Amino acid sequence: MKSISKFFTLFWIIYFPVCIAFAFVVDFDLSDEILTMLLLLYAIIKHRYLVHDKKRATEIKTYIVIMVFYLLYSLVIQVTTMRGVILDFMQQLRPYAVFYLTWMLAPEFTRKQKKWIKLVVLASFFGYLLAFMFKPGLVTPYGGGESSALGQIALCSAMVYYLFSRQTKQNRNIAIFIMLLGLFSGKSKYFGECVVFIALVVFVKSKIKFTSVKTLVKFALLTSLVLFFTWTKFNIYYVEGFDEDAEERARPATYATGMKIMFHDYIPFGSGLGSFGTAAAAKEYSPLYFKYRLNDIWGLDPRNPMFLADAFYPTLAEYGIVGLLLFLIFWKRRLWESNKIPDLASYRMALMAILALALESTADTSYLSGKGMGYFMILAVCLNSGKRLPNKMMQG
């Protein structure tokens, strides 16, 4: 439907500069929440044109039931305040709401709309890059050195450019060049994302068979290459950081405590929403940080909780073993659906979106923030690519 693609064109044109590139400049915390709410309201208005697919409808209904259960569970066990639970509930809903709504609305962009989206995304990226290089204080609170936002807008720009351009060698190389410019971000995990992106667009010539020995060997080699480029930070945070004699560091401490919460102290449903590793846990300062003596670690203390929401994976402790299993099922389904994408370019970018979220989540909470919305939208668009999806009343 033309009106749906027009809406998403405008949505993306606003999203990329406001929620990723110039989020610090705009300094409006509710921008991503407002955009998500607008997307939901639009979907309600256009409910007659949602994709008619019983399996999709069943999955969405199941997700809603699960989240309502965790909301009630969190309010009953009362690990943190009601405000903390509600704040986290809203944040936890955002990435899945953006994915499911884009998935069900299934926008089909025209060539002109793709051109406009690429133009705005690239302008946002190069505008941020120039500001970061010459006057970083304009676009980053840290005043230079490193910028996760630069890496994220570079990756999204490269993905959008590659996905919305003709599949030629020149356009592929331009997308790779955009990725390489993102190395100015200085973030070690971005080196890994560069390796993965180049491997996907250059070496993946057909669908990947995840069960084959050949694929597993290639995956092991790719993982080794990613670790080679990111070893310094990986070693600090995930090897030496767990040594008993090492100086206490915020991120390793949250990982270790998160595992204890999930696998030992709060079996099987976790510690509940707003209790650990999230922005809501920082705002309300969850009592768990006193319970596990994390309040004395710099960056996790009540006066300076700047590293309290520093990685996504520890937040899974809020959902426990059951939540972890549901999380893995969700992503297993996305991988399975990706393998059915007929268009190779969309297939590559669907895998890139999944792997980007996996890599980002080790040392960032973009998964739950506005910055991660781009990956979920790109994934949804890719999953719909090349398929005949009638925009009729959703049933089931």
ROPAGU-265825 format. One record per residue (C-alpha): z negated, x negated, y negated. Coordinates in nm, 3 decimals, always signed. Each point is the difference from the previous one (the first is absolute). Example, Ala and Ser with C-alpha at 12.3 -4.5 7.8 and 13.67 -1.06 7.14 Angstrom:
@pz->-0.780&px->-1.230&py->+0.450 .
@pz->+0.066&px->-0.137&py->-0.344 .
//
This chain:
@pz->+0.000&px->+0.000&py->+0.000 .
@pz->+0.105&px->-0.140&py->-0.338 .
@pz->-0.319&px->+0.098&py->-0.186 .
@pz->-0.214&px->-0.190&py->+0.256 .
@pz->+0.198&px->-0.321&py->-0.042 .
@pz->-0.014&px->+0.038&py->-0.379 .
@pz->-0.378&px->+0.042&py->+0.014 .
@pz->-0.043&px->-0.308&py->+0.218 .
@pz->+0.231&px->-0.204&py->-0.221 .
@pz->-0.221&px->+0.079&py->-0.300 .
@pz->-0.313&px->-0.051&py->+0.214 .
@pz->+0.109&px->-0.350&py->+0.106 .
@pz->+0.114&px->-0.091&py->-0.352 .
@pz->-0.351&px->+0.077&py->-0.127 .
@pz->-0.189&px->-0.137&py->+0.302 .
@pz->+0.127&px->-0.358&py->+0.025 .
@pz->-0.068&px->-0.112&py->-0.359 .
@pz->-0.318&px->+0.205&py->-0.052 .
@pz->-0.180&px->-0.041&py->+0.334 .
@pz->+0.108&px->-0.352&py->+0.100 .
@pz->+0.167&px->-0.214&py->-0.265 .
@pz->-0.192&px->+0.100&py->-0.311 .
@pz->-0.310&px->+0.169&py->+0.143 .
@pz->-0.219&px->-0.247&py->-0.192 .
@pz->+0.190&px->+0.064&py->-0.323 .
@pz->-0.014&px->+0.378&py->+0.036 .
@pz->-0.367&px->-0.027&py->+0.110 .
@pz->-0.013&px->+0.361&py->+0.116 .
@pz->-0.197&px->+0.025&py->+0.324 .
@pz->+0.116&px->+0.352&py->+0.079 .
@pz->+0.375&px->-0.068&py->-0.021 .
@pz->+0.053&px->-0.017&py->+0.377 .
@pz->-0.228&px->+0.301&py->+0.060 .
@pz->+0.197&px->+0.205&py->-0.253 .
@pz->+0.333&px->-0.099&py->+0.156 .
@pz->-0.129&px->+0.088&py->+0.347 .
@pz->-0.120&px->+0.338&py->-0.126 .
@pz->+0.337&px->+0.066&py->-0.166 .
@pz->+0.172&px->-0.083&py->+0.329 .
@pz->-0.227&px->+0.243&py->+0.184 .
@pz->+0.057&px->+0.278&py->-0.254 .
@pz->+0.375&px->-0.056&py->+0.018 .
@pz->-0.010&px->+0.020&py->+0.381 .
@pz->-0.190&px->+0.330&py->-0.025 .
@pz->+0.261&px->+0.136&py->-0.240 .
@pz->+0.282&px->-0.118&py->+0.229 .
@pz->-0.173&px->+0.097&py->+0.325 .
@pz->+0.307&px->+0.202&py->+0.106 .
@pz->+0.201&px->-0.322&py->+0.013 .
@pz->-0.237&px->-0.219&py->+0.197 .
@pz->+0.148&px->-0.152&py->+0.314 .
@pz->-0.010&px->+0.241&py->+0.294 .
@pz->-0.162&px->-0.211&py->+0.272 .
@pz->-0.285&px->+0.125&py->+0.222 .
@pz->-0.116&px->-0.348&py->+0.102 .
@pz->-0.030&px->-0.109&py->-0.362 .
@pz->-0.180&px->+0.320&py->-0.094 .
@pz->-0.242&px->-0.039&py->+0.292 .
@pz->-0.079&px->-0.360&py->-0.094 .
@pz->-0.072&px->+0.095&py->-0.361 .
@pz->-0.227&px->+0.289&py->+0.102 .
@pz->-0.182&px->-0.231&py->+0.243 .
@pz->-0.049&px->-0.256&py->-0.276 .
@pz->-0.147&px->+0.265&py->-0.232 .
@pz->-0.245&px->+0.112&py->+0.272 .
@pz->-0.105&px->-0.362&py->+0.065 .
@pz->-0.064&px->-0.069&py->-0.369 .
@pz->-0.197&px->+0.323&py->-0.044 .
@pz->-0.212&px->-0.101&py->+0.301 .
@pz->-0.071&px->-0.345&py->-0.150 .
@pz->-0.084&px->+0.159&py->-0.334 .
@pz->-0.258&px->+0.229&py->+0.160 .
@pz->-0.127&px->-0.278&py->+0.226 .
@pz->-0.051&px->-0.229&py->-0.301 .
@pz->-0.188&px->+0.269&py->-0.191 .
@pz->-0.225&px->+0.069&py->+0.300 .
@pz->-0.103&px->-0.359&py->+0.082 .
@pz->-0.055&px->-0.074&py->-0.374 .
@pz->+0.044&px->-0.377&py->+0.007 .
@pz->+0.104&px->+0.010&py->-0.364 .
@pz->+0.006&px->+0.258&py->-0.280 .
@pz->+0.207&px->+0.318&py->+0.002 .
@pz->+0.192&px->-0.137&py->-0.299 .
@pz->+0.083&px->-0.316&py->+0.194 .
@pz->+0.123&px->+0.205&py->+0.297 .
@pz->+0.223&px->+0.222&py->-0.217 .
@pz->+0.144&px->-0.293&py->-0.197 .
@pz->+0.088&px->-0.184&py->+0.319 .
@pz->+0.138&px->+0.316&py->+0.162 .
@pz->+0.247&px->+0.038&py->-0.286 .
@pz->+0.104&px->-0.364&py->+0.018 .
@pz->+0.038&px->+0.003&py->+0.378 .
@pz->+0.229&px->+0.305&py->-0.023 .
@pz->+0.244&px->-0.157&py->-0.247 .
@pz->+0.210&px->-0.236&py->+0.218 .
@pz->+0.046&px->+0.254&py->+0.279 .
@pz->+0.068&px->+0.283&py->-0.246 .
@pz->+0.273&px->-0.207&py->-0.169 .
@pz->+0.151&px->-0.091&py->+0.337 .
@pz->-0.009&px->+0.349&py->+0.150 .
@pz->+0.126&px->+0.174&py->-0.314 .
@pz->+0.293&px->-0.242&py->-0.040 .
@pz->+0.066&px->+0.027&py->+0.374 .
@pz->+0.016&px->+0.380&py->-0.014 .
@pz->+0.190&px->+0.033&py->-0.329 .
@pz->+0.255&px->-0.255&py->+0.128 .
@pz->+0.178&px->-0.091&py->-0.327 .
@pz->+0.364&px->-0.107&py->+0.030 .
@pz->+0.089&px->-0.213&py->-0.300 .
@pz->+0.348&px->-0.008&py->-0.149 .
@pz->+0.169&px->-0.328&py->-0.088 .
@pz->-0.081&px->+0.056&py->-0.369 .
@pz->-0.366&px->+0.074&py->+0.074 .
@pz->-0.028&px->-0.313&py->+0.214 .
@pz->+0.150&px->-0.199&py->-0.286 .
@pz->-0.258&px->+0.132&py->-0.247 .
@pz->-0.290&px->-0.069&py->+0.236 .
@pz->+0.122&px->-0.356&py->+0.060 .
@pz->+0.042&px->-0.056&py->-0.373 .
@pz->-0.354&px->+0.112&py->-0.085 .
@pz->-0.156&px->-0.188&py->+0.292 .
@pz->+0.180&px->-0.325&py->-0.083 .
@pz->-0.075&px->+0.036&py->-0.373 .
@pz->-0.367&px->+0.050&py->+0.088 .
@pz->+0.001&px->-0.305&py->+0.225 .
@pz->+0.173&px->-0.239&py->-0.240 .
@pz->-0.206&px->+0.132&py->-0.292 .
@pz->-0.320&px->-0.072&py->+0.192 .
@pz->+0.128&px->-0.340&py->+0.120 .
@pz->+0.083&px->-0.117&py->-0.354 .
@pz->-0.333&px->+0.123&py->-0.136 .
@pz->-0.188&px->-0.167&py->+0.286 .
@pz->+0.175&px->-0.333&py->-0.054 .
@pz->-0.033&px->-0.016&py->-0.378 .
@pz->-0.296&px->+0.222&py->-0.092 .
@pz->-0.186&px->+0.103&py->+0.318 .
@pz->-0.290&px->+0.156&py->-0.187 .
@pz->+0.231&px->+0.293&py->-0.086 .
@pz->+0.048&px->+0.112&py->+0.358 .
@pz->-0.289&px->-0.136&py->+0.208 .
@pz->-0.377&px->+0.010&py->-0.056 .
@pz->-0.037&px->-0.353&py->+0.137 .
@pz->+0.216&px->-0.161&py->-0.267 .
@pz->+0.238&px->-0.183&py->+0.234 .
@pz->+0.001&px->-0.215&py->+0.309 .
@pz->+0.041&px->+0.276&py->+0.258 .
@pz->+0.118&px->+0.360&py->-0.012 .
@pz->+0.010&px->+0.234&py->+0.297 .
@pz->+0.185&px->+0.256&py->-0.216 .
@pz->+0.290&px->-0.242&py->-0.052 .
@pz->+0.038&px->-0.046&py->+0.374 .
@pz->-0.017&px->+0.374&py->+0.064 .
@pz->+0.258&px->+0.093&py->-0.266 .
@pz->+0.226&px->-0.283&py->+0.122 .
@pz->-0.017&px->+0.125&py->+0.357 .
@pz->+0.057&px->+0.364&py->-0.100 .
@pz->+0.288&px->-0.105&py->-0.226 .
@pz->+0.164&px->-0.200&py->+0.278 .
@pz->-0.044&px->+0.286&py->+0.246 .
@pz->+0.137&px->+0.264&py->-0.237 .
@pz->+0.292&px->-0.221&py->-0.106 .
@pz->+0.090&px->-0.076&py->+0.362 .
@pz->-0.042&px->+0.361&py->+0.114 .
@pz->+0.194&px->+0.160&py->-0.288 .
@pz->+0.288&px->-0.251&py->-0.015 .
@pz->+0.314&px->-0.043&py->+0.205 .
@pz->-0.068&px->-0.211&py->+0.305 .
@pz->+0.184&px->-0.316&py->-0.101 .
@pz->-0.098&px->-0.363&py->+0.037 .
@pz->-0.020&px->-0.033&py->-0.379 .
@pz->-0.245&px->+0.290&py->-0.037 .
@pz->-0.207&px->-0.134&py->+0.288 .
@pz->-0.025&px->-0.338&py->-0.173 .
@pz->-0.094&px->+0.165&py->-0.330 .
@pz->-0.283&px->+0.184&py->+0.177 .
@pz->-0.119&px->-0.328&py->+0.152 .
@pz->+0.017&px->-0.166&py->-0.344 .
@pz->-0.220&px->+0.276&py->-0.144 .
@pz->-0.248&px->-0.061&py->+0.282 .
@pz->-0.005&px->-0.374&py->-0.068 .
@pz->-0.071&px->+0.059&py->-0.370 .
@pz->-0.314&px->+0.182&py->+0.112 .
@pz->-0.136&px->-0.334&py->+0.123 .
@pz->-0.108&px->-0.060&py->-0.359 .
@pz->-0.282&px->+0.245&py->+0.079 .
@pz->-0.182&px->-0.289&py->+0.167 .
@pz->-0.147&px->+0.228&py->+0.270 .
@pz->-0.001&px->-0.160&py->+0.342 .
@pz->+0.065&px->+0.324&py->+0.187 .
@pz->+0.322&px->+0.044&py->-0.199 .
@pz->+0.139&px->-0.312&py->+0.168 .
@pz->-0.041&px->+0.185&py->+0.327 .
@pz->+0.172&px->+0.309&py->-0.138 .
@pz->+0.293&px->-0.214&py->-0.113 .
@pz->+0.037&px->-0.145&py->+0.349 .
@pz->-0.006&px->+0.349&py->+0.155 .
@pz->+0.249&px->+0.146&py->-0.251 .
@pz->+0.251&px->-0.282&py->+0.048 .
@pz->-0.038&px->+0.020&py->+0.378 .
@pz->+0.071&px->+0.375&py->-0.005 .
@pz->+0.305&px->+0.000&py->-0.228 .
@pz->+0.159&px->-0.317&py->+0.139 .
@pz->-0.084&px->-0.016&py->+0.371 .
@pz->-0.058&px->+0.359&py->+0.113 .
@pz->+0.344&px->+0.119&py->+0.110 .
@pz->-0.109&px->+0.292&py->+0.221 .
@pz->-0.304&px->+0.209&py->+0.088 .
@pz->-0.298&px->-0.205&py->+0.116 .
@pz->-0.120&px->+0.061&py->+0.355 .
@pz->-0.373&px->-0.044&py->-0.037 .
@pz->-0.059&px->-0.010&py->+0.377 .
@pz->+0.241&px->-0.286&py->+0.077 .
@pz->-0.125&px->-0.355&py->+0.064 .
@pz->+0.266&px->-0.136&py->-0.236 .
@pz->-0.131&px->+0.217&py->-0.283 .
@pz->-0.359&px->-0.103&py->+0.065 .
@pz->+0.098&px->-0.368&py->-0.014 .
@pz->+0.185&px->+0.054&py->-0.331 .
@pz->-0.297&px->+0.192&py->-0.137 .
@pz->-0.234&px->-0.284&py->+0.099 .
@pz->+0.226&px->-0.252&py->-0.173 .
@pz->+0.018&px->+0.216&py->-0.314 .
@pz->-0.380&px->+0.039&py->-0.001 .
@pz->-0.038&px->-0.377&py->+0.032 .
@pz->+0.238&px->-0.050&py->-0.292 .
@pz->-0.195&px->+0.248&py->-0.216 .
@pz->-0.327&px->-0.175&py->+0.084 .
@pz->+0.157&px->-0.336&py->-0.081 .
@pz->+0.075&px->+0.112&py->-0.356 .
@pz->-0.328&px->+0.185&py->-0.049 .
@pz->-0.239&px->-0.220&py->+0.200 .
@pz->-0.209&px->-0.132&py->-0.289 .
@pz->-0.123&px->+0.343&py->-0.110 .
@pz->-0.002&px->+0.135&py->+0.356 .
@pz->-0.224&px->-0.288&py->+0.111 .
@pz->-0.239&px->+0.049&py->-0.292 .
@pz->-0.039&px->+0.374&py->+0.045 .
@pz->+0.037&px->+0.056&py->+0.375 .
@pz->-0.094&px->-0.327&py->+0.175 .
@pz->-0.246&px->-0.211&py->-0.201 .
@pz->-0.133&px->+0.311&py->-0.174 .
@pz->-0.148&px->+0.125&py->+0.329 .
@pz->-0.174&px->-0.329&py->+0.085 .
@pz->-0.378&px->+0.029&py->-0.006 .
@pz->-0.031&px->-0.313&py->-0.211 .
@pz->+0.269&px->+0.102&py->-0.248 .
@pz->-0.090&px->+0.111&py->-0.347 .
@pz->-0.013&px->+0.380&py->-0.009 .
@pz->+0.319&px->+0.156&py->-0.125 .
@pz->+0.060&px->+0.363&py->-0.088 .
@pz->+0.309&px->+0.073&py->+0.207 .
@pz->-0.116&px->-0.150&py->+0.333 .
@pz->-0.335&px->+0.172&py->-0.050 .
@pz->+0.166&px->+0.342&py->-0.040 .
@pz->+0.215&px->-0.058&py->+0.309 .
@pz->-0.296&px->-0.104&py->+0.213 .
@pz->-0.219&px->+0.286&py->-0.124 .
@pz->+0.284&px->+0.250&py->+0.038 .
@pz->+0.035&px->-0.091&py->+0.369 .
@pz->-0.374&px->+0.036&py->+0.051 .
@pz->+0.004&px->+0.344&py->-0.162 .
@pz->+0.299&px->+0.115&py->+0.205 .
@pz->-0.081&px->-0.142&py->+0.343 .
@pz->-0.380&px->+0.003&py->+0.003 .
@pz->-0.197&px->+0.190&py->-0.262 .
@pz->+0.207&px->+0.313&py->-0.076 .
@pz->+0.174&px->+0.095&py->+0.324 .
@pz->+0.236&px->+0.184&py->+0.032 .
@pz->+0.086&px->+0.150&py->-0.343 .
@pz->-0.105&px->-0.281&py->-0.233 .
@pz->-0.222&px->-0.007&py->-0.306 .
@pz->+0.190&px->+0.272&py->-0.186 .
@pz->+0.212&px->+0.019&py->-0.313 .
@pz->-0.104&px->-0.193&py->-0.311 .
@pz->-0.237&px->-0.224&py->+0.194 .
@pz->+0.181&px->-0.331&py->+0.050 .
@pz->+0.279&px->-0.214&py->-0.144 .
@pz->+0.151&px->+0.256&py->-0.236 .
@pz->+0.010&px->+0.057&py->-0.375 .
@pz->-0.237&px->+0.295&py->+0.042 .
@pz->-0.249&px->-0.222&py->+0.186 .
@pz->+0.011&px->-0.237&py->-0.298 .
@pz->-0.038&px->+0.271&py->-0.265 .
@pz->-0.296&px->+0.165&py->+0.172 .
@pz->-0.111&px->-0.328&py->+0.159 .
@pz->-0.046&px->+0.110&py->+0.359 .
@pz->-0.348&px->-0.053&py->+0.152 .
@pz->+0.168&px->-0.180&py->+0.292 .
@pz->+0.029&px->-0.313&py->-0.216 .
@pz->-0.377&px->-0.013&py->-0.021 .
@pz->-0.041&px->+0.086&py->+0.368 .
@pz->+0.225&px->-0.289&py->+0.111 .
@pz->-0.128&px->-0.235&py->-0.273 .
@pz->+0.338&px->-0.032&py->-0.167 .
@pz->-0.149&px->+0.072&py->-0.342 .
@pz->-0.091&px->-0.368&py->-0.044 .
@pz->+0.357&px->-0.126&py->+0.049 .
@pz->+0.190&px->-0.076&py->-0.319 .
@pz->+0.269&px->+0.262&py->-0.053 .
@pz->-0.182&px->+0.254&py->+0.217 .
@pz->-0.316&px->+0.037&py->-0.206 .
@pz->-0.071&px->+0.319&py->-0.202 .
@pz->+0.060&px->-0.168&py->-0.335 .
@pz->+0.328&px->-0.159&py->+0.103 .
@pz->+0.165&px->+0.190&py->+0.290 .
@pz->+0.349&px->-0.132&py->-0.086 .
@pz->+0.071&px->-0.109&py->+0.360 .
@pz->-0.162&px->+0.297&py->+0.170 .
@pz->+0.339&px->+0.172&py->+0.047 .
@pz->+0.191&px->-0.319&py->+0.070 .
@pz->+0.179&px->+0.080&py->+0.328 .
@pz->+0.108&px->+0.322&py->+0.169 .
@pz->-0.081&px->-0.066&py->+0.365 .
@pz->-0.381&px->-0.015&py->-0.047 .
@pz->+0.017&px->+0.355&py->-0.143 .
@pz->+0.092&px->+0.129&py->+0.346 .
@pz->-0.370&px->-0.043&py->+0.079 .
@pz->-0.046&px->+0.329&py->-0.186 .
@pz->+0.195&px->+0.176&py->+0.278 .
@pz->-0.145&px->-0.183&py->+0.300 .
@pz->+0.169&px->-0.059&py->+0.334 .
@pz->+0.151&px->+0.348&py->+0.002 .
@pz->+0.152&px->-0.055&py->-0.345 .
@pz->+0.135&px->-0.339&py->+0.103 .
@pz->+0.173&px->+0.160&py->+0.300 .
@pz->+0.150&px->+0.273&py->-0.221 .
@pz->+0.117&px->-0.265&py->-0.248 .
@pz->+0.178&px->-0.191&py->+0.278 .
@pz->+0.159&px->+0.321&py->+0.131 .
@pz->+0.136&px->+0.080&py->-0.348 .
@pz->+0.170&px->-0.338&py->-0.028 .
@pz->+0.122&px->+0.003&py->+0.359 .
@pz->+0.180&px->+0.327&py->-0.081 .
@pz->+0.157&px->-0.155&py->-0.310 .
@pz->+0.129&px->-0.295&py->+0.203 .
@pz->+0.139&px->+0.236&py->+0.263 .
@pz->+0.173&px->+0.211&py->-0.269 .
@pz->+0.137&px->-0.313&py->-0.168 .
@pz->+0.179&px->-0.089&py->+0.321 .
@pz->+0.195&px->+0.327&py->-0.030 .
@pz->+0.139&px->-0.077&py->-0.347 .
@pz->+0.380&px->-0.018&py->+0.038 .
@pz->+0.058&px->-0.206&py->-0.317 .
@pz->-0.080&px->-0.370&py->+0.056 .
@pz->-0.084&px->-0.068&py->-0.367 .
@pz->-0.252&px->+0.287&py->-0.004 .
@pz->-0.136&px->-0.117&py->+0.334 .
@pz->-0.064&px->-0.349&py->-0.139 .
@pz->-0.174&px->+0.135&py->-0.311 .
@pz->-0.211&px->+0.243&py->+0.202 .
@pz->-0.129&px->-0.294&py->+0.202 .
@pz->-0.050&px->-0.197&py->-0.321 .
@pz->-0.207&px->+0.282&py->-0.152 .
@pz->-0.219&px->+0.016&py->+0.311 .
@pz->-0.044&px->-0.378&py->+0.017 .
@pz->-0.063&px->-0.024&py->-0.376 .
@pz->-0.286&px->+0.248&py->+0.028 .
@pz->-0.133&px->-0.188&py->+0.304 .
@pz->+0.007&px->-0.335&py->-0.184 .
@pz->-0.127&px->+0.135&py->-0.333 .
@pz->-0.293&px->+0.170&py->+0.169 .
@pz->-0.150&px->-0.330&py->+0.119 .
@pz->-0.096&px->-0.101&py->-0.354 .
@pz->+0.068&px->+0.297&py->-0.225 .
@pz->-0.071&px->+0.374&py->-0.025 .
@pz->+0.351&px->+0.092&py->-0.118 .
@pz->+0.017&px->+0.229&py->+0.304 .
@pz->-0.234&px->+0.241&py->-0.179 .
@pz->+0.113&px->-0.063&py->-0.358 .
@pz->+0.301&px->+0.092&py->-0.209 .
@pz->+0.157&px->-0.336&py->+0.081 .
@pz->+0.039&px->+0.096&py->+0.363 .
@pz->+0.170&px->+0.332&py->-0.072 .
@pz->+0.336&px->-0.176&py->-0.034 .
@pz->-0.007&px->-0.126&py->+0.359 .
@pz->-0.086&px->+0.345&py->+0.133 .
@pz->+0.279&px->+0.166&py->-0.200 .
@pz->+0.256&px->-0.259&py->+0.109 .
@pz->-0.109&px->+0.044&py->+0.362 .
@pz->+0.038&px->+0.379&py->-0.021 .
@pz->+0.347&px->-0.030&py->-0.156 .
@pz->+0.106&px->-0.245&py->+0.272 .
@pz->-0.129&px->+0.222&py->+0.281 .
@pz->+0.215&px->+0.285&py->-0.136 .
@pz->+0.307&px->-0.219&py->-0.046 .
@pz->+0.314&px->+0.107&py->+0.182 .
@pz->-0.164&px->+0.299&py->+0.161 .
@pz->+0.101&px->+0.361&py->-0.031 .
@pz->-0.313&px->+0.156&py->-0.137 .
@pz->+0.058&px->+0.361&py->-0.112 .
@pz->-0.214&px->+0.086&py->-0.303 .
@pz->-0.128&px->+0.332&py->+0.125 .
@pz->-0.337&px->+0.168&py->+0.011 .
@pz->-0.242&px->-0.217&py->+0.194 .
@pz->-0.130&px->+0.180&py->+0.307 .
@pz->-0.232&px->-0.084&py->+0.284 .
//
